[in-house]
């Protein structure tokens, strides 16, 4: 990962960019980019872009950022990786584009020159970037369809008291706070979302003056400030289309399609100029990734997090992980974590956590261990459970929602049912299930595009929850026996 940052004084009445503030925001993210730092300032003092680098592709200085186009009209600061950048580069070269580096960052510059924002439809990868177009005198912010890479900004038309005709952006909320000019009034939706779900739902943060650019959206900032974020790829639309148009064929066809998709994804994630490791938990997802990754280049590094309190119990995954690593021939390391380690590092862990999350402790310790092992890029099975509905709860949610759907015929019952049922449901189940049942009559189906939903009572869109297992249902709906 890298860290990107910038300040754009778009209004003529706004003060010029404070270079010290830019550097404070950028360098607050030093842990995101330990391999280098960069900055670019416009001649008129109205715009500054900053970058902290973790070198993965073209680790030479030619890949340093912020990066300018050859004619100086475009400047980009980019966090992420474009997996199909080599194919895109070959296409651009056939059109006459000449490259000065081997980086995917430069491919973005040339692709924008060729297609404008239409470039976003061509990208396969995880990314967040800011691109300055001197001809348009406007700044483009964009974020990948799954929202893997973070991007936060200070909105210019939401009543934020301290924008003063200036937009600021960064890869971290705390980096914007370090700059000292974000409106830090509490954002109720962000706080409520965290207590309901254990994480802060986008586009909210804990602060009224900081927003997350939604996944699969881009945003233009010009002389009038920031426009509304515009979608270029909605996962909910893709899932809804798949559900409405189920694939034809046999069970074998479905399994072949899934297998090809997984292999293609793993191969794409191995596009790097540095070694790629794996977080091996001994679960099916990480074991599958490790097995398929073993076919790419040299023996991969694998890393397992073990907990001292679980040693000798069925909850200890490390022995099975070691067996898997031996069978797959990986260079394996197991790192033991004790209760005392958490106590000793608690304050450091919380300081490193950008937005609050109840699921960040394991990530902290395994990432720390990866750093000590010299692993800068690692794959994990994270997200596999959601995509493949591995746990019963992922399959139960849409069933519960479907069972509650008949109540939607009587909208007047909604308020009373919520008031009567919610206290009891919370006592016997989780807030997620309770909220789903209580809000069922307000659900608007898989076509809902609003987060938070403008008709539902909870902080998240139920369509997004109920669609979690749609990819597999869409592949197998007509192939598997009912």
C-alpha positions in Angstrom: 0.0 0.0 0.0 1.0 3.6 -0.5 -0.3 6.8 1.0 -1.7 9.7 -1.2 -2.6 13.2 -0.1 -3.4 16.6 -1.5 -4.8 20.0 -1.0 -6.7 22.0 -3.7 -7.5 25.6 -3.1 -10.2 25.7 -5.8 -11.8 29.0 -4.8 -10.1 32.2 -5.9 -10.7 33.6 -2.4 -9.1 30.6 -0.7 -5.5 31.0 0.7 -2.7 29.4 -1.1 -1.7 25.9 -0.1 0.3 25.6 3.1 3.2 23.3 2.2 3.8 22.4 5.8 0.2 21.1 6.1 0.6 19.0 3.0 3.7 17.4 4.4 2.0 16.8 7.8 -0.8 15.0 6.1 1.5 13.0 3.9 4.1 12.0 6.5 1.4 10.9 9.0 1.1 8.0 6.5 4.8 7.1 6.6 3.9 3.5 7.6 1.9 3.1 4.4 4.9 4.1 2.3 8.3 3.4 3.9 10.2 3.3 0.5 10.0 6.9 -0.4 8.2 10.2 -0.4 7.3 12.8 -3.0 5.5 16.1 -3.5 4.4 18.3 -6.3 3.2 21.9 -6.1 1.5 23.9 -8.9 3.1 27.1 -10.0 0.2 29.2 -8.8 0.3 27.7 -5.3 -3.3 26.5 -5.5 -2.7 22.7 -5.6 -0.3 20.3 -3.9 -0.1 16.5 -4.3 1.9 14.2 -1.9 2.9 10.6 -1.9 4.3 8.0 0.4 5.6 5.0 -1.5 5.6 1.2 -1.0 7.5 0.1 -4.1 5.9 -3.0 -5.8 6.0 -2.4 -9.5 9.1 -0.7 -11.1 10.9 -0.2 -7.8 13.4 2.3 -9.4 13.2 6.0 -9.1 11.4 6.1 -12.5 8.3 4.9 -10.6 8.4 7.6 -8.0 5.3 9.8 -7.4 3.7 12.2 -7.9 4.2 11.5 -11.5 3.8 14.0 -14.4 3.0 13.3 -18.0 5.7 14.2 -20.6 3.8 17.4 -21.6 3.3 18.4 -17.9 -0.5 18.7 -18.3 -1.3 15.8 -16.1 0.0 14.9 -12.6 -1.1 11.8 -10.6 -0.6 10.5 -7.1 -1.7 6.8 -6.9 -2.2 4.1 -4.3 -2.7 0.5 -5.4 -1.9 -1.8 -8.3 -3.3 -2.2 -11.8 -3.1 -5.9 -12.5 -3.7 -5.6 -16.3 -1.3 -2.7 -16.8 1.0 -4.6 -19.1 -1.9 -5.4 -21.5 -3.1 -1.8 -21.3 0.4 -0.6 -22.0 0.7 -2.7 -25.1 -2.5 -1.3 -26.4 -1.4 2.3 -25.8 2.0 1.7 -27.4 0.2 0.5 -30.6 -1.6 3.9 -30.5 1.8 5.7 -30.4 2.2 6.3 -26.7 5.8 6.4 -25.5 6.7 5.3 -21.9 9.5 6.4 -19.7 9.1 3.9 -16.9 7.8 0.3 -16.4 5.3 1.4 -13.8 1.5 1.0 -13.7 1.3 4.6 -12.6 2.5 5.9 -15.9 0.0 3.6 -17.7 -2.8 5.5 -15.8 -1.5 8.8 -17.2 -1.4 7.6 -20.7 -4.8 5.9 -20.5 -6.4 9.1 -19.2 -4.9 10.9 -22.1 -6.4 8.4 -24.5 -9.9 7.9 -22.9 -10.5 10.5 -20.1 -12.7 9.0 -17.3 -13.6 6.2 -19.7 -10.3 4.7 -18.6 -12.0 3.5 -15.4 -13.9 0.8 -17.3 -10.5 -0.7 -18.4 -8.8 -1.0 -15.1 -8.5 -4.3 -13.3 -7.0 -3.8 -9.9 -7.2 -2.1 -6.5 -6.7 1.6 -6.6 -7.3 5.1 -5.3 -5.8 8.1 -7.1 -6.0 11.8 -7.7 -5.2 13.1 -11.1 -4.8 16.8 -12.0 -5.8 17.9 -15.5 -4.2 21.3 -16.2 -6.2 21.7 -19.4 -9.5 21.3 -17.5 -8.2 23.0 -14.4 -9.8 20.3 -12.4 -8.9 17.4 -10.1 -10.2 13.9 -10.5 -10.5 11.5 -7.5 -11.3 7.8 -8.2 -11.6 4.6 -6.2 -11.8 0.9 -7.2 -15.1 -0.9 -7.5 -14.6 -3.0 -4.3 -13.3 -0.1 -2.3 -10.2 -2.0 -1.4 -8.0 1.1 -1.4 -9.2 3.9 0.9 -9.8 7.5 -0.1 -11.1 10.3 2.1 -11.8 13.9 1.4 -13.2 17.0 3.0 -16.6 17.8 1.4 -17.1 21.4 0.1 -20.9 21.7 0.1 -22.1 20.0 3.2 -22.0 22.9 5.7 -18.5 22.0 6.9 -17.3 25.1 8.7 -13.7 25.0 7.9 -13.4 24.2 4.1 -12.8 27.9 3.1 -12.8 27.1 -0.6 -10.3 24.3 -0.1 -10.6 20.5 -0.6 -8.2 18.1 1.1 -7.9 14.4 0.5 -5.8 11.5 1.9 -5.6 7.7 2.2 -6.4 8.0 6.0 -8.8 9.9 8.1 -6.2 10.5 10.8 -3.9 12.0 8.2 -6.5 14.6 7.4 -6.9 15.2 11.2 -3.1 15.7 11.4 -3.3 18.6 8.9 -5.5 20.5 11.4 -8.1 21.8 9.1 -10.9 19.2 8.9 -14.3 19.8 10.6 -14.2 17.4 13.5 -17.8 17.8 14.6 -19.3 14.3 15.3 -21.1 12.5 12.4 -24.0 10.6 14.0 -24.4 8.1 11.1 -20.7 7.1 11.4 -21.0 6.5 15.2 -24.3 4.7 15.0 -22.9 2.5 12.2 -19.9 1.5 14.2 -21.9 0.5 17.2 -24.3 -1.5 15.1 -21.9 -3.2 12.8 -18.4 -2.9 14.3 -17.1 -0.7 11.5 -18.0 2.7 10.1 -20.2 2.5 7.0 -19.1 4.5 3.9 -19.4 7.2 2.9 -19.4 8.3 6.6 -16.6 8.7 9.0 -16.8 9.7 12.6 -16.5 13.3 11.6 -18.9 15.5 9.8 -16.2 17.2 7.8 -14.6 14.0 6.3 -16.2 11.6 3.8 -15.1 8.4 2.1 -15.3 8.4 -1.6 -17.7 5.5 -2.3 -16.3 2.4 -3.9 -16.6 2.4 -7.7 -17.1 6.2 -7.8 -15.1 9.1 -9.2 -15.3 12.8 -8.2 -14.4 16.0 -10.1 -13.3 19.1 -8.2 -13.2 22.3 -10.1 -13.5 26.0 -9.5 -17.0 25.6 -7.9 -15.8 22.9 -5.5 -16.6 19.1 -5.5 -19.3 17.7 -7.7 -21.4 14.8 -6.5 -19.5 11.5 -6.7 -20.4 9.6 -9.9 -20.5 5.8 -10.1 -18.6 4.0 -12.8 -19.0 0.5 -11.4 -21.6 -0.8 -8.9 -21.1 -4.2 -7.4 -24.8 -4.3 -6.4 -25.8 -3.8 -10.1 -23.4 -6.5 -11.2 -24.8 -9.0 -8.6 -28.5 -8.0 -9.4 -27.8 -8.6 -13.1 -26.2 -12.0 -12.4 -29.2 -13.0 -10.2 -31.7 -11.9 -12.9 -29.7 -13.7 -15.6 -28.5 -17.0 -14.1 -26.0 -19.0 -16.0 -26.9 -22.1 -17.9 -25.2 -25.4 -17.7 -24.3 -28.3 -15.3 -22.7 -28.4 -11.9 -19.4 -29.1 -13.6 -19.8 -26.0 -15.7 -20.4 -23.9 -12.6 -17.4 -25.4 -10.8 -15.2 -24.8 -13.9 -16.3 -21.2 -14.1 -15.6 -20.6 -10.4 -12.2 -22.3 -10.7 -11.2 -20.3 -13.7 -12.2 -17.1 -11.9 -10.2 -17.9 -8.8 -7.1 -18.9 -10.8 -7.3 -15.7 -12.9 -7.7 -13.6 -9.7 -4.7 -15.3 -8.0 -2.5 -14.9 -11.2 -3.4 -11.2 -11.4 -2.4 -10.7 -7.7 1.1 -12.1 -8.5 1.8 -9.2 -10.9 4.6 -7.6 -8.8 8.3 -6.9 -8.9 8.8 -8.1 -5.4 8.0 -11.5 -3.8 4.4 -12.2 -2.9 3.6 -14.1 0.3 0.4 -15.7 1.8 -1.3 -15.5 5.1 -2.1 -19.2 5.7 -4.7 -19.8 8.4 -5.3 -23.4 7.6 -8.8 -22.6 6.4 -10.1 -23.6 2.9 -9.8 -20.1 1.4 -6.2 -19.4 2.3 -5.1 -23.0 1.6 -6.6 -22.8 -1.9 -4.9 -19.5 -2.5 -1.5 -20.9 -1.3 -1.9 -24.1 -3.4 -2.6 -22.1 -6.6 0.0 -19.5 -5.8 2.7 -22.2 -5.6 2.5 -22.5 -9.4 3.8 -18.9 -9.8 7.6 -18.5 -9.6 9.7 -19.4 -6.7 8.5 -21.0 -3.4 6.2 -18.6 -1.7 6.5 -17.4 1.8 3.6 -18.4 4.1 2.8 -17.0 7.5 0.5 -18.2 10.2 -0.6 -16.4 13.3 -0.9 -18.6 16.4 -2.2 -17.7 19.8 -0.5 -19.0 23.0 -3.9 -19.5 24.8 -5.0 -22.0 22.1 -1.9 -24.2 22.0 -2.9 -27.8 22.4 -6.6 -27.1 21.8 -8.8 -27.6 18.7 -8.8 -23.8 18.2 -5.1 -23.9 17.4 -4.8 -23.7 13.6 -1.0 -23.5 13.5 -0.2 -27.3 13.4 -2.5 -27.8 10.4 -1.1 -24.8 8.7 2.4 -26.2 9.1 1.3 -29.5 7.6 -0.2 -27.6 4.6 2.9 -25.5 4.2 5.1 -28.7 4.2 2.9 -30.4 1.7 2.9 -27.3 -0.6 6.6 -26.7 -0.2 6.4 -23.1 1.1 8.8 -21.2 3.2 6.8 -21.1 6.3 6.8 -19.2 9.5 4.5 -19.3 12.5 4.3 -16.3 14.8 3.0 -16.8 18.3 0.9 -14.0 19.9 0.3 -13.9 23.6 -2.2 -12.0 25.7 0.7 -9.9 27.0 1.6 -8.9 23.5 -1.9 -7.4 23.0 -1.7 -5.6 26.3 1.8 -4.2 25.5 0.9 -3.1 22.0 -2.8 -2.0 22.6 -2.1 1.7 22.5 0.1 1.4 19.4 -2.5 -0.8 17.7 -5.3 1.6 18.3 -3.1 4.5 17.1 -2.4 2.7 13.9 -6.0 1.8 13.3 -7.4 4.6 11.1 -11.2 4.1 11.3 -12.3 2.1 14.3 -13.0 -1.6 13.7 -13.7 -4.6 15.9 -11.9 -6.8 13.5 -8.5 -5.2 13.2 -6.4 -6.9 15.9 -5.5 -10.0 13.9 -4.7 -7.9 10.9 -2.3 -5.8 13.0 -0.4 -8.7 14.4 -0.1 -10.7 11.1 0.9 -7.6 9.2 3.5 -6.8 11.8 4.9 -10.3 11.5 4.9 -10.0 7.7 7.0 -6.9 7.9 9.5 -8.7 10.2 9.7 -11.5 7.7 10.4 -9.0 4.8 7.1 -9.6 3.1 5.7 -6.5 1.5 2.9 -8.1 -0.5 0.7 -10.9 0.9 -2.5 -12.6 -0.2 -5.1 -13.9 2.2 -8.5 -15.5 2.2 -10.2 -12.4 3.4 -13.6 -11.9 1.7 -13.9 -15.6 0.7 -16.5 -16.3 3.4 -18.7 -13.4 2.2 -18.4 -14.3 -1.5 -19.0 -18.0 -1.1 -21.4 -17.8 1.9 -19.1 -20.1 3.9 -20.8 -19.5 7.2 -24.5 -20.4 7.8 -25.2 -16.8 8.8 -24.4 -15.5 5.3 -27.1 -17.8 3.9 -29.5 -17.2 6.7 -29.7 -13.4 6.2 -31.4 -13.5 2.8 -33.7 -16.3 4.1 -34.8 -14.2 7.0 -35.3 -11.2 4.8 -37.5 -13.3 2.4 -39.5 -14.7 5.3 -40.2 -11.1 6.6 -41.1 -9.8 3.1 -44.9 -10.5 3.4 -45.0 -7.9 6.2 -44.1 -5.2 3.6 -47.6 -5.3 2.4 -48.7 -3.5 5.5 -46.3 -0.6 5.9 -48.3 0.8 8.8 -47.2 -2.2 10.9 -43.5 -1.3 10.5 -43.1 1.2 13.3 -45.1 -0.8 15.8 -43.4 -4.0 15.0 -40.0 -2.4 15.4 -40.9 -1.0 18.7 -42.3 -4.3 20.0 -39.8 -6.7 18.5 -36.5 -5.0 18.6 -35.8 -5.2 22.4 -36.6 -8.9 22.4 -34.7 -9.7 19.2 -31.6 -8.0 20.5 -31.7 -10.1 23.6 -31.9 -13.4 21.7 -29.8 -12.7 18.6 -27.4 -10.1 17.2 -28.2 -6.5 16.3 -27.7 -7.5 12.6 -30.5 -10.1 12.7 -32.7 -7.9 14.9 -32.3 -4.9 12.6 -33.0 -7.0 9.5 -36.3 -8.4 10.8 -37.4 -5.1 12.3 -36.7 -3.2 9.1 -37.8 -5.8 6.6 -40.9 -3.9 5.4 -38.7 -0.9 4.5 -36.3 -2.9 2.4 -36.4 -2.0 -1.3 -34.8 -5.0 -2.9 -31.5 -5.6 -4.7 -31.9 -2.5 -6.8 -31.3 -0.2 -3.9 -28.3 2.1 -4.6 -28.4 4.3 -1.5 -26.1 3.8 1.4 -27.5 4.5 3.9 -30.8 3.5 2.5 -33.2 6.4 2.4 -36.1 4.2 3.3 -34.7 1.7 5.7 -34.1 2.4 9.4 -30.7 1.0 9.7 -27.3 2.5 8.8 -26.7 0.1 5.9 -28.5 -1.0 2.7 -30.2 -4.4 3.2 -29.9 -5.1 -0.5 -26.1 -5.2 0.0 -26.5 -7.7 2.9 -29.0 -10.0 1.2 -26.9 -10.1 -2.0 -23.8 -11.5 -0.4 -24.2 -15.0 -1.8 -25.5 -13.9 -5.2 -22.4 -14.7 -7.3 -22.6 -18.4 -6.5 -26.4 -18.5 -6.7 -26.2 -16.9 -10.1 -23.7 -19.5 -11.3 -25.5 -22.5 -10.0 -29.2 -21.5 -9.9 -30.1 -23.6 -12.8 -27.3 -26.1 -12.5 -27.8 -27.5 -8.9 -30.8 -29.6 -7.9 -33.4 -27.8 -5.7 
